Amino acid sequence: MVRFIVFLEMTNEFLKLPLEERQGFIPRWNEIASKYGIKMVFWGLPLGVQEQVVIVYELGGNQELFFVFQREWLGLGTPEAGKYIKNTRTIIVH
């Protein structure tokens, strides 16, 4: 079992969205994760760091699936990349 603690620095475009719309991103991200057998354990709002969101994901299988998921989740290689998520930091915990 591996857990991934992901810190998300959001864009100004994301931060200007209404609260209800911002909250709607979490279920969508969870749907993408579940396609890869990844479970969102919890999410929250970190204090004392520059990022606005923290999510803990859990994966029981091949760790490489997390990076495939991350590519889809962040829209890497598409026009959506960087639209709402400016930067991420990930801590892998075994």
Secondary structure, DSSP 4 states (H G I P E B T S, - for coil): -EEEEEEEEEPHHHHTS-HHHHHTHHHHHHHHHHHTTEEEEEEE--SSSS-SEEEEEEESS-THHHHHHHHHHTTTTSTTTTSSEEEEEEEEE-
